[in-house]
Amino acid sequence: MSGKEFESLEETLEAHLPEAELKDVRRLLFGKELKKLDLPQSAIDAAADKEFDLKGYVFEAMPEQLRPPSTVRVGLIQNKIVLPTDAPVLEQITALHKRVGDMVEVAAMCGVNIVCFQECWTMPFALCTREKEPWTEFAESAEDGLTTRFCIQLAKKYNMVVVSPILERDEVHGGTLWNTAVVVSNNGNVLGKSRKNHIPRVGDFNESSYYMEGNTGHRVFQTQFGKIAVNICFGRHHPLNWLMYSMQGAEIIFNPAATVGALSEPMWPIEARNAAIANHCFTCAINRVGTEYFKNEFTSGDGKKAHHDFGHFYGSSYVAAPDGSRTQGLSRTRDGLLVTELDLNLNRQIADKWSFKMTGRYEMYAEELAKAARHDFKPNIIKE
């Protein structure tokens, strides 16, 4: 995209469509209209003072006779890096801790129970460069590293589950690097970690220079506020990856990501929403924001001229529900906090209505996938 980045699809539509047409366009793009969450004025003022976007929405379920509402408030945080990419490593990490910590404080004002940060949130997304130094120095222990200790403090202070995607260094296995999400309970205990299942090999995404596919499978974490899973970044392009988290019982699946407009933006509003529909669960898509510049030029062997940046990370974080509705996105250009109140009863209500899992032919799929994965597989094509 040339010139100045536009703020958001939603603001562009509001600026140019008559109200009557805008209502129908929103219905098609976002599903049923959601109520806006009544956020405290103190949070609104704090967000304005700290210069980040703050939005809030409510997903409601039908009242039931035997089950009370199962409501949880989720917070998604998207942000730019704070310091230049050539600043000292510890200073960059510390600055991001401060920035995101301030945003978590506002999330607490809004009553958030579970907060999720963007992919590799403590560092620039330098995984395009193929350089090892200084970027591997951002890697840290998932169990007791600097960032996990910081998140434990946040969790205890605000009674909040924290999902913290980091670059992990696994000292137990020779210092191996992984792209990992750490889940800290609201009591401050490290519930566990979930590693990225799918590694991209497209465009400037040179991540396999640093780590390979994860080995933790499709873990689901039972928290006080619901069962959650973390489908990191490129996993959103794989429908079976979403499916397996859902099959393990996830009620909310987070998708912390780092992706740029030239590559994936037309796909972004669709994929997490499709996954919510297909799997009878809530999905939360979080993308970083801004353009990050690196001192040394890099290429990706695609014939394009060497460049200093990855492109524009377009933010636009959103939450989608199993009935096909979704929130409007956060800004494409600004830091932001999206607060969403979910009634998890909606998952079963929509499952009862559409019965995608009941009508799924999983035994048949499993049998045919097992055959397709074999080296001697022959497609079942009937020829004349």
C-alpha positions in Angstrom: 0.0 0.0 0.0 1.4 3.4 -0.9 1.0 6.6 1.0 -0.5 6.9 4.5 -2.2 3.8 6.0 -5.9 4.2 6.4 -7.2 3.9 10.0 -9.8 1.1 9.6 -12.4 -0.5 7.4 -15.1 0.4 9.8 -14.3 4.1 9.9 -14.1 4.2 6.1 -17.5 2.6 5.8 -19.0 5.0 8.3 -17.5 8.0 6.5 -18.9 7.1 3.1 -22.1 5.1 3.4 -25.6 6.3 4.3 -26.9 5.0 7.6 -29.5 2.7 6.0 -26.9 1.0 3.7 -24.3 1.0 6.4 -26.6 -1.1 8.6 -26.9 -3.8 5.9 -23.2 -3.8 5.1 -22.4 -4.3 8.8 -24.9 -7.2 9.0 -23.0 -8.9 6.1 -19.5 -8.1 7.3 -20.0 -8.6 11.1 -23.2 -10.6 11.6 -25.8 -9.5 14.1 -25.3 -6.1 15.7 -23.6 -6.3 19.1 -24.2 -4.1 22.0 -21.4 -1.8 23.0 -19.9 -2.6 26.4 -20.4 0.2 29.0 -16.8 0.9 29.9 -15.9 3.0 33.0 -15.0 6.6 32.3 -11.7 6.1 34.2 -10.7 3.5 31.6 -11.7 5.7 28.7 -9.7 8.6 30.2 -6.7 6.4 30.8 -6.7 5.0 27.3 -6.9 8.5 25.9 -4.0 9.6 28.2 -1.9 6.6 27.1 -2.9 7.1 23.5 -4.4 3.8 22.6 -7.6 2.6 21.0 -10.3 1.2 23.5 -13.4 -0.6 22.3 -15.9 -2.9 24.1 -18.6 -5.2 22.9 -21.0 -7.8 24.3 -21.9 -11.2 22.9 -25.2 -12.4 24.5 -26.8 -15.8 24.7 -30.4 -16.7 25.1 -31.5 -17.2 28.8 -31.8 -20.8 29.8 -33.9 -22.5 32.5 -31.2 -24.8 33.9 -28.0 -23.0 33.3 -27.1 -19.6 34.5 -25.2 -17.2 32.2 -21.5 -18.1 31.8 -20.0 -14.7 31.2 -16.3 -13.9 30.9 -14.5 -10.7 29.8 -11.7 -11.1 27.4 -9.1 -8.4 26.6 -7.0 -8.4 23.4 -3.9 -6.1 23.3 -2.2 -5.0 20.0 0.8 -2.7 20.1 3.7 -1.2 18.2 7.3 -1.8 19.4 8.3 1.1 21.7 12.0 1.6 20.9 14.0 1.3 17.7 15.0 -2.2 16.7 18.7 -1.4 17.3 18.2 -0.3 20.9 19.7 -2.6 23.6 17.8 -5.8 24.0 16.9 -5.4 27.7 15.8 -1.8 27.1 13.4 -3.0 24.4 12.0 -5.7 26.6 11.6 -3.4 29.6 9.9 -0.7 27.5 7.4 -3.2 26.1 6.7 -4.5 29.6 5.9 -0.9 30.7 3.7 -0.2 27.7 1.7 -3.4 27.8 1.6 -3.3 31.6 -0.1 0.1 31.4 -2.7 -1.3 28.9 -3.3 -4.3 31.2 -4.1 -1.9 34.0 -6.8 -0.4 31.8 -8.1 -3.9 31.0 -8.4 -4.5 34.8 -10.5 -1.3 35.1 -12.8 -2.8 32.5 -13.2 -6.0 34.4 -11.2 -8.2 32.1 -10.8 -11.8 33.3 -8.4 -13.2 30.5 -6.0 -11.0 28.6 -4.0 -12.1 25.5 -1.0 -10.3 23.9 0.2 -10.5 20.3 2.7 -13.0 19.0 6.3 -12.6 20.3 5.1 -9.5 22.1 8.4 -8.7 23.9 10.4 -8.1 20.7 10.4 -6.7 17.2 9.2 -9.3 14.7 12.8 -9.8 13.5 12.2 -13.3 12.2 12.2 -11.9 8.7 15.9 -11.1 8.8 17.4 -14.5 9.2 20.0 -12.9 11.5 20.6 -14.7 14.7 22.1 -11.8 16.7 20.8 -10.0 18.6 17.3 -11.5 18.0 17.9 -14.8 19.7 18.8 -12.9 22.9 15.1 -12.0 23.2 14.4 -15.7 23.9 13.7 -16.7 27.5 12.4 -19.5 29.7 8.7 -20.1 29.5 8.6 -21.2 33.1 10.7 -18.6 35.0 12.0 -16.1 32.5 11.8 -12.3 32.9 8.6 -12.0 31.0 6.8 -14.9 32.7 7.7 -13.4 36.1 6.3 -10.1 34.9 3.1 -11.8 33.8 2.8 -13.6 37.1 2.8 -10.2 38.9 0.1 -8.9 36.5 -2.0 -12.0 37.1 -1.8 -11.8 40.9 -2.4 -8.0 40.9 -5.4 -8.0 38.7 -6.9 -11.5 39.3 -6.5 -12.1 35.6 -5.4 -15.0 33.4 -2.5 -13.9 31.2 -1.7 -15.4 27.8 1.9 -14.4 26.9 3.3 -15.4 23.5 7.1 -15.2 23.6 10.2 -16.5 21.9 11.1 -19.4 24.2 14.5 -20.8 25.0 14.2 -24.4 26.2 17.3 -24.9 28.3 16.3 -28.5 29.2 16.7 -29.5 25.5 20.0 -27.8 24.6 18.7 -24.2 24.5 16.3 -24.9 21.6 14.1 -22.0 20.5 10.4 -22.2 20.1 7.5 -19.9 19.3 5.5 -20.4 22.5 2.5 -19.0 24.4 2.7 -19.2 28.2 -0.6 -19.3 30.1 -0.5 -17.9 33.6 -3.6 -18.5 35.8 -5.3 -15.6 37.7 -3.7 -17.1 40.9 -0.2 -16.5 39.4 0.6 -20.1 38.6 2.1 -21.1 35.3 -0.6 -23.4 33.9 1.6 -24.4 31.0 2.6 -23.5 27.5 1.5 -24.2 23.9 3.9 -24.1 21.0 3.2 -22.9 17.5 2.2 -25.9 15.4 2.6 -24.5 11.9 5.6 -22.5 10.7 5.3 -20.3 7.6 7.6 -20.4 4.6 6.1 -17.6 2.6 7.2 -14.1 1.7 9.5 -12.6 4.4 8.4 -15.1 7.0 11.8 -16.8 7.5 10.9 -18.3 10.9 12.3 -21.8 10.3 15.8 -20.1 10.6 15.0 -19.8 14.3 12.6 -22.6 15.4 10.6 -25.5 13.9 7.0 -26.8 14.4 5.9 -27.1 18.0 5.6 -30.4 19.8 2.9 -29.7 22.4 -0.1 -30.7 20.3 -3.4 -29.1 20.9 -3.4 -28.3 24.6 -6.5 -26.7 26.3 -6.1 -24.9 29.6 -8.9 -25.1 32.2 -9.0 -21.7 33.8 -11.4 -20.3 36.4 -13.1 -18.4 33.6 -13.4 -21.1 30.9 -11.4 -23.6 28.8 -8.9 -21.8 26.5 -6.5 -22.7 23.8 -3.8 -20.8 21.8 -3.5 -21.3 18.0 -0.5 -19.2 17.3 -0.4 -17.1 14.0 0.1 -19.3 10.9 -2.1 -22.0 12.5 -5.1 -20.0 11.6 -4.7 -20.9 8.0 -5.1 -24.6 8.9 -8.8 -25.5 9.6 -7.8 -28.8 11.2 -5.6 -27.0 13.7 -8.7 -25.0 14.9 -10.7 -28.2 14.9 -8.3 -30.1 17.1 -8.3 -27.4 19.8 -12.1 -27.5 19.7 -12.2 -31.3 19.9 -10.1 -31.0 23.0 -12.9 -28.8 24.6 -11.7 -25.3 24.0 -14.4 -22.7 24.5 -12.2 -19.7 23.5 -9.3 -20.1 21.0 -6.8 -17.2 20.9 -4.9 -16.5 17.7 -1.9 -14.2 18.6 -0.3 -13.2 15.3 2.1 -10.9 13.4 1.1 -10.4 9.8 1.4 -7.7 7.2 -1.1 -6.1 4.8 0.5 -7.0 1.5 0.4 -10.7 2.3 -2.7 -11.6 4.3 -5.1 -8.7 5.0 -7.9 -9.9 2.8 -7.8 -13.3 4.6 -7.6 -11.8 8.2 -11.3 -10.8 8.7 -12.5 -14.2 7.5 -10.4 -17.0 9.0 -11.0 -16.6 12.7 -14.7 -15.9 12.0 -14.9 -19.1 9.9 -13.2 -21.1 12.7 -15.7 -19.8 15.3 -18.6 -20.9 13.1 -17.2 -24.3 12.2 -16.1 -25.2 15.7 -19.0 -23.8 17.9 -16.6 -21.7 19.9 -15.3 -18.1 20.3 -12.1 -17.1 18.5 -9.9 -14.1 19.2 -7.6 -12.8 16.5 -4.8 -10.5 17.7 -2.3 -8.8 15.3 0.6 -6.4 16.1 0.6 -2.9 14.6 3.0 -0.6 12.9 6.1 -0.8 10.6 9.4 -2.1 12.1 12.7 -1.0 10.5 15.9 -3.0 10.7 19.4 -1.7 10.3 20.5 -4.4 7.8 18.7 -5.0 4.6 17.3 -8.5 4.0 15.7 -10.5 1.2 13.7 -13.6 0.9 15.0 -15.1 -2.3 11.9 -14.0 -4.1 13.7 -11.7 -6.6 12.5 -8.5 -4.9 14.9 -5.7 -4.0 16.5 -5.9 -0.5 14.6 -3.9 2.1 14.7 -2.7 5.7 11.1 -3.5 6.8 8.7 -6.4 6.8 5.7 -4.2 5.7 2.9 -2.7 7.7 1.4 -4.8 10.6 -2.2 -3.9 10.3 -3.6 -4.6 13.8 -7.4 -5.0 13.2 -7.8 -7.4 16.2 -11.3 -8.8 16.7 -13.4 -11.4 18.4 -15.8 -13.8 16.6 -18.6 -15.9 18.0 -20.1 -19.3 16.9 -23.2 -17.7 15.5 -21.1 -15.9 12.9 -21.2 -12.5 14.5 -17.9 -10.6 15.3 -16.8 -7.3 16.8 -15.5 -4.5 14.7 -11.7 -4.5 14.5 -9.3 -2.3 16.4 -7.3 0.3 14.5 -4.9 -0.6 11.6 -2.4 2.0 12.8 -2.7 2.5 16.6 -2.2 0.5 19.7 -5.4 -0.9 21.1 -7.3 -2.8 23.7 -10.5 -4.7 22.7 -12.6 -5.7 25.7 -15.4 -8.3 24.9 -17.9 -9.8 27.2 -18.8 -13.4 26.1 -21.5 -15.7 27.3 -20.0 -19.1 26.8 -23.5 -20.7 26.8 -23.7 -19.5 23.2 -21.3 -22.2 22.2 -23.7 -25.0 23.1 -26.8 -23.1 21.9 -25.3 -22.7 18.4 -24.1 -26.3 18.5 -27.6 -27.5 19.2 -28.9 -25.3 16.3 -26.4 -26.2 13.6 -25.1 -29.5 14.8 -21.8 -29.3 12.9 -20.0 -31.6 15.4 -23.0 -34.0 15.6 -23.1 -34.3 11.8 -19.3 -34.4 11.4 -18.0 -37.7 10.0 -14.8 -37.8 12.1 -14.3 -41.6 11.9 -14.5 -41.4 8.1 -12.2 -38.4 8.0 -9.7 -40.0 10.3 -9.6 -43.2 8.3 -9.1 -41.4 5.0 -6.6 -38.9 6.4 -4.5 -41.9 7.7 -4.5 -43.3 4.2 -3.6 -39.9 2.6 -0.7 -39.5 5.0 1.0 -42.7 3.8 3.8 -42.6 1.2 1.9 -45.1 -1.0 -1.4 -43.2 -1.0 -3.5 -43.3 -4.1 -6.3 -40.8 -4.5 -9.8 -42.2 -4.8 -10.5 -40.9 -8.3 -13.0 -42.8 -10.4 -12.1 -42.7 -14.1 -14.0 -43.7 -17.2 
